[in-house]
Structure formats: structure tokens, C-alpha cells
Amino acid sequence: MPSEIRLKRIQDQIRRVLTEILESKVSDPRVDTAYITDVDVDRELDFANVYVSSLAGEDMAKEILQGLEHASGFIRYTLSQEINLRVMPKLRFYWDETPDRADRIEALLDVMREERSARLEDSLSDEKPVSEDGDEESS
């Protein structure tokens, strides 16, 4: 079993090489918009859980995962040529919802900011202007 530090390096290296493979060597149009968000390798190096997302959004998730599963043999072989491990872990692909969730949270925060700005502007416009002598001016 590798140490935590070595395991982290293996995960980072797999993620980096997988990204290069998807960009330059996999010609399946289903995975054109896919990108790797994370790789998690188990301690025995049997499996590498690969988390993917896409700029196309969750609508394409099923199709992208099918494309990756279809190309997994080629991807694993190409990985083994680039990364020096005694045994290359089997690849399991999962959809990562984190980017979609982050976008939704950002959109909600933007709406809240706009509402807060509108309330602040309304409360400031409701205040009556004060004249120089301290009396409220009538409008």
C-alpha cells in the first residue's frame, strides 16, 4: 500500500494524463466536452474513480459516461504507457455534479444580492431629505 503522499501524487498524475488523453487521443464525439474534475484511487490501487463533468451540463451526463465507458480500455492502456505503475487501476467513471451545483448556488447568490440592492435603494429613496437647518423638506 502506498503512503498518503504517494497516493495523492498518483491521483494527480492520473488526472493530468487523463486530461491530456481526453483532449488529444480520444476521438469519440460524445466526450468532446467532458473534463476531469477529480480522481480518487483506492489504497490497493485496484480502482480509480474518475469524476467528470461537462460544459454542456448534466443533460449530456449519460451520453458522456457511455462514451467514456466505451473508450475505457483504450484510455487505461494509454494511461499505462504514460504512468509507471506495476498494475494500472481499473477506471470507473462517475458524473460530478459539483460544477452544476456551484453554478446554481452562484445564481441564487446573485439573485439575493440584486434583491438586497433593490431593498437598500428603496429604503434610501423612502427617506426624506433634510434641509440645512435640520427640518425635513416637504416634497
TIFI-820934 format. One record per residue: residue number from 1; residue in one letter; x, y, z of N, C-alpha, C, O in turn. Coordinates in steps of 0.001 Angstrom, whole numbers, plus 500000, padded with zeros to 6 digits. Last residue first. Example, Ala and Ser with C-alpha at 12.3 -4.5 7.8 and 13.67 -1.06 7.14 Angstrom:
2
2/S/512850/497750/507080/513670/498940/507140/512900/500030/507870/513409/501138/508039
1/A/513190/494310/507800/512300/495500/507800/513200/496700/507800/514236/496681/508465
% end
This chain:
139
139/S/458097/567320/500069/458225/567097/498627/456949/567367/497917/456881/567228/496696
138/S/459562/569203/502643/458389/568526/502107/458517/568446/500594/458981/569378/499937
137/E/462390/568564/504606/461802/569286/503497/460589/568513/503030/460601/567282/503027
136/E/462827/568715/508059/462577/567879/506891/461935/568727/505821/461036/569520/506101
135/D/465368/570828/509455/463947/570499/509252/463807/569634/507998/464545/569787/507025
134/G/468002/571546/509514/467606/570377/510276/466159/570017/510127/465742/568976/510634
133/D/468896/573543/507908/468575/573944/509281/468041/572796/510105/467659/572991/511258
132/E/469203/572272/505423/470392/572671/506173/470080/573041/507616/470938/572864/508480
131/S/466796/569575/505293/467334/570853/504895/468526/571212/505789/468807/570535/506778
130/V/466770/566167/504283/466800/567112/505404/467431/568405/504935/468464/568386/504266
129/P/464586/564004/502407/465800/564829/502501/465659/565848/503636/464561/566331/503912
128/K/463241/561003/503693/463009/562368/503247/464295/563169/503384/465015/563025/504372
127/E/463581/557711/502445/463971/558710/503436/463751/560101/502860/464035/560352/501688
126/D/463120/556178/500198/461981/556478/501074/462307/557541/502111/461401/558209/502611
125/S/465593/555741/499105/464727/556676/498391/463496/557041/499228/462889/558088/499005
124/L/466564/553834/500888/467237/555136/500791/466352/556160/500090/466366/557335/500455
123/S/464862/551718/500393/464871/552313/501732/465563/553670/501718/465176/554566/502468
122/D/465489/551181/497710/464130/551581/498090/464121/552262/499449/463443/553273/499634
121/E/468173/550402/497944/467837/551587/497152/466445/552105/497506/466233/553314/497594
120/L/467788/548097/499499/468600/549189/500024/468281/550489/499273/468135/551545/499887
119/R/466290/546526/497736/465716/546923/499028/466466/548108/499615/465853/549022/500166
118/A/468199/546230/495670/466920/546878/495390/466259/547349/496688/465722/548456/496737
117/S/470203/544822/497022/470487/546153/496447/469200/546915/496196/469117/548111/496477
116/R/468794/542477/497612/469311/543299/498705/469605/544712/498210/469294/545688/498892
115/E/468340/541521/495018/467204/541862/495883/467648/542769/497033/466948/543720/497382
114/E/470996/541093/494210/470156/542046/493481/468964/542485/494336/468620/543667/494376
113/R/471736/539100/496026/472457/540379/496006/471619/541455/495318/471544/542590/495789
112/M/469979/537032/495294/469907/537609/496642/470600/538971/496696/470103/539893/497343
111/V/470909/536524/492702/469537/536979/492901/469399/537648/494264/468777/538704/494381
110/D/473497/535630/493336/473315/536832/492511/471915/537400/492683/471744/538614/492798
109/L/472884/533287/494746/473549/534389/495442/473413/535692/494663/473232/536751/495263
108/L/471796/531767/492650/470962/532142/493791/471573/533310/494562/470858/534219/494984
107/A/474081/531511/491055/472897/532180/490517/471975/532635/491648/471439/533743/491615
106/E/475744/530057/492793/476142/531396/492343/474946/532175/491815/474809/533367/492092
105/I/474254/527685/492922/474463/528479/494141/474854/529905/493775/474355/530858/494373
104/R/474465/526806/490271/473152/527108/490842/473275/527978/492083/472489/528906/492275
103/D/477246/526424/490100/476591/527406/489223/475233/527804/489779/474874/528982/489771
102/A/477535/524367/491964/478201/525655/492202/477573/526748/491344/477387/527872/491809
101/R/476136/522326/490673/475653/522851/491954/476261/524221/492248/475574/525124/492725
100/D/477819/521926/488489/476432/522349/488277/475850/522950/489547/475153/523964/489500
99/P/480222/521097/489782/480189/522337/488990/478770/522849/488749/478530/524056/488796
98/T/479215/518661/491165/479716/519835/491877/479716/521108/491025/479242/522137/491507
97/E/478543/516309/490001/477531/517365/489988/478022/518661/490622/477303/519660/490612
96/D/480193/514144/488032/480425/515050/489156/479456/516221/489051/479541/517025/488123
95/W/479656/510826/487196/479316/512209/486895/479507/513041/488158/479028/512670/489230
94/Y/482326/508464/486938/481143/508982/487638/480922/510430/487232/481870/511167/486960
93/F/483982/505535/485910/483632/506921/485627/482320/507293/486318/481344/506543/486286
92/R/486721/503669/486761/485266/503763/486934/484910/505242/486807/485465/506089/487506
91/L/489391/501699/485675/488774/503016/485689/487258/502894/485840/486607/502119/485139
90/K/491718/499806/487520/490564/499809/486627/489859/501154/486784/489747/501680/487891
89/P/495206/500753/487754/493861/500566/488333/492786/500543/487247/492926/501173/486198
88/M/497922/498902/486601/497100/500090/486356/495707/499834/486932/495094/498810/486633
87/V/500653/497831/488423/499333/497464/487944/498526/498747/487773/498453/499573/488683
86/R/503032/499316/488657/503080/497871/488450/501763/497370/487860/501759/496582/486914
85/L/503305/502325/486787/502781/501597/487936/502844/500114/487627/502724/499705/486472
84/N/504059/505004/485216/504806/503808/485574/504287/503234/486896/504757/503599/487974
83/I/502126/506290/482663/502352/506262/484106/502983/504933/484474/502497/503870/484088
82/E/501891/505864/479903/502377/507149/480403/502778/507130/481871/503671/507871/482281
81/Q/500839/503372/479492/502031/503733/478727/502690/505002/479275/503898/505193/479129
80/S/498563/503455/481030/499645/502550/481456/500943/502825/480703/502027/502544/481213
79/L/496993/505186/479497/497469/505599/480826/498662/504747/481264/499643/505261/481801
78/T/496442/503498/477371/497239/504700/477135/497797/505244/478448/498936/505706/478503
77/Y/494834/501611/478720/496075/501195/478062/496998/502396/477863/498192/502322/478152
76/R/492703/503266/479530/493526/502569/480538/494862/502129/479942/495903/502260/480586
75/I/491703/504059/477029/492187/505063/477978/493107/504417/479013/494165/504958/479334
74/F/490915/501587/475930/491936/502393/475270/492551/503400/476242/493769/503574/476277
73/G/488942/500948/477863/490067/500044/477597/491228/500793/476959/492376/500659/477383
72/S/487101/503114/477691/487884/502888/478920/489078/501953/478710/490125/502153/479326
71/A/485339/503819/475733/486762/504049/475455/487655/503679/476641/488862/503916/476589
70/H/482911/503215/476936/483248/502582/475664/484741/502693/475374/485340/501765/474831
69/E/482976/504957/479088/482987/503506/479338/483400/502759/478075/484150/501785/478139
68/L/482789/507375/477668/483990/507078/478462/484096/505588/478765/485186/505019/478705
67/G/480234/507127/476537/481410/507293/475683/482698/506953/476416/483592/506320/475854
66/Q/478690/507012/478866/478693/505874/477936/479915/505941/477022/480556/504922/476765
65/L/479179/509570/479882/479623/508399/480639/479647/507148/479772/480534/506308/479926
64/I/477929/511085/477862/479370/511223/478113/479900/510012/478859/480955/509481/478511
63/E/475247/510273/478140/475950/510067/476875/477468/510127/477066/478202/509318/476500
62/K/474675/511139/480750/474550/509725/480382/475356/509405/479129/476058/508396/479068
61/A/475165/513996/480581/475884/513106/481501/475856/511649/481048/476899/511000/480971
60/M/473931/516037/479251/474790/515147/478453/475462/514066/479304/476260/513291/478778
59/D/472674/517467/481212/471850/516863/480161/472636/515821/479364/472070/514847/478869
58/E/474477/518765/482784/474049/517433/483211/473190/516728/482166/473003/515514/482237
57/G/476686/520534/480479/475772/520360/481602/475343/518920/481806/475778/518001/481111
56/A/478615/521237/478749/477281/521045/478189/476243/520815/479282/475043/520895/479021
55/L/480895/521104/480143/480351/522436/479954/478941/522361/479380/478163/523307/479506
54/S/480946/518378/482427/480968/518908/481071/480404/520313/481059/479543/520661/481866
53/S/482813/516024/484404/481731/516970/484209/481857/517500/482791/482762/517117/482050
52/V/483860/513161/486303/483859/514000/485111/482666/514942/485132/481655/514689/485788
51/Y/485983/511271/488238/484807/512141/488259/484913/513119/487106/485917/513815/486948
50/V/486976/508045/488571/487234/509251/487792/485938/510050/487735/484920/509563/487244
49/N/488457/505909/490695/487167/506557/490444/487457/507896/489795/488097/508766/490385
48/A/490320/503226/490130/490447/504681/490102/489061/505223/489750/488564/505018/488643
47/F/491190/500255/491882/490228/501064/491149/490593/502535/491235/491096/503021/492248
46/D/493470/499182/493082/492633/498341/492231/491736/499166/491327/491538/498834/490158
45/L/495191/500281/494963/495390/500634/493555/494620/499714/492607/495045/499484/491474
44/E/494585/500092/497560/495192/498906/496959/495516/499114/495481/496055/498220/494827
43/R/493319/502524/498124/494634/502261/498714/495336/501051/498096/496566/500989/498106
42/D/491833/503960/495117/491781/503270/496408/493180/502845/496851/494111/502812/496046
41/V/491855/507239/493848/492382/505883/493722/492322/505221/495083/492703/505819/496090
40/D/490047/509582/492300/490223/509010/493626/490633/507552/493459/489848/506730/492985
39/V/490086/512599/490611/490405/511172/490528/490670/510704/491944/491414/511335/492695
38/D/488059/515211/489170/488786/514599/490277/489059/513135/489961/488364/512514/489157
37/T/487237/516249/486749/487195/517121/487914/487998/516550/489078/488555/517300/489880
36/I/487891/516260/483350/488104/515522/484595/488083/516510/485753/488822/517494/485746
35/Y/485374/516977/480914/486644/517259/481564/486682/516556/482917/485650/516297/483536
34/A/483726/516815/477731/483970/516299/479080/485321/516770/479605/486277/516938/478848
33/T/483240/517415/475114/483060/518499/476087/483352/518066/477520/483234/518878/478438
32/D/483766/514957/473808/484468/516189/473420/484384/517273/474484/485364/517976/474727
31/V/482538/512544/474084/483347/513009/475220/484110/514301/474907/485001/514692/475660
30/R/481232/511982/471742/480435/512065/472965/481223/512662/474126/480636/513225/475050
29/P/483090/511617/469730/482467/512941/469860/481626/513090/471125/481337/514212/471540
28/D/486102/510029/470261/484660/509842/470407/483996/511207/470612/484313/511892/471584
27/S/488832/510075/470243/488141/510748/469132/486627/510584/469189/485936/510968/468245
26/V/491400/510657/472415/490082/510032/472313/489292/510799/471268/489100/512009/471380
25/K/493688/512295/472363/493749/510939/471811/492405/510232/471680/492288/509288/470899
24/S/493473/514928/473443/494212/514692/472208/494073/513304/471589/494318/513149/470393
23/E/491792/515134/475696/491939/516268/474784/492529/515873/473435/492138/516415/472402
22/L/492067/512689/476998/490744/513115/476518/490855/514236/475492/490091/514276/474528
21/I/494827/512780/477576/494286/511723/476722/492938/512147/476145/492691/511986/474949
20/E/494985/514964/479324/495697/515005/478048/495136/513977/477071/494985/514261/475883
19/T/493431/513926/481426/493024/515159/480760/493686/515260/479391/493031/515602/478407
18/L/495001/511759/482175/493662/511538/481642/493159/512762/480886/492535/512639/479832
17/V/497231/513120/483204/497386/512327/481977/496023/512033/481349/495893/512053/480125
16/R/496055/514344/485494/496745/515135/484478/496829/514377/483154/496530/514937/482099
15/R/495046/512127/486916/494144/513195/486481/494779/514010/485345/494116/514325/484357
14/I/497422/510710/487410/496364/510094/486606/495422/511164/486074/495036/511121/484906
13/Q/498710/512588/489052/499315/512208/487777/498266/511568/486857/498231/511857/485661
12/D/496992/512677/491252/497245/513891/490470/497809/513560/489094/497434/514173/488095
11/Q/497198/509997/492113/495906/510557/491716/496093/511796/490849/495426/511946/489826
10/I/499922/509907/492773/499389/509010/491739/498070/509557/491211/497846/509580/490001
9/R/499989/511789/494855/500764/512028/493625/500253/511173/492475/500158/511640/491340
8/K/498370/510452/496722/497953/511765/496209/498693/512089/494905/498092/512603/493962
7/L/499994/508240/497205/498661/508048/496656/498137/509346/496039/497535/509335/494966
6/R/502176/509492/498417/502357/508820/497137/501011/508603/496446/500906/508766/495230
5/I/500890/510406/500756/501534/511354/499853/501705/510741/498469/501416/511387/497462
4/E/500049/508024/501966/499062/509041/501576/499644/510024/500555/498965/510420/499608
3/S/501894/505214/500561/501618/506215/501591/500596/507220/501070/500312/507260/499873
2/P/500548/502170/499118/501338/503407/499075/500959/504342/500229/499864/504266/500787
1/M/500825/498812/500000/500000/500000/500000/500866/501247/500000/501805/501363/500788
% end
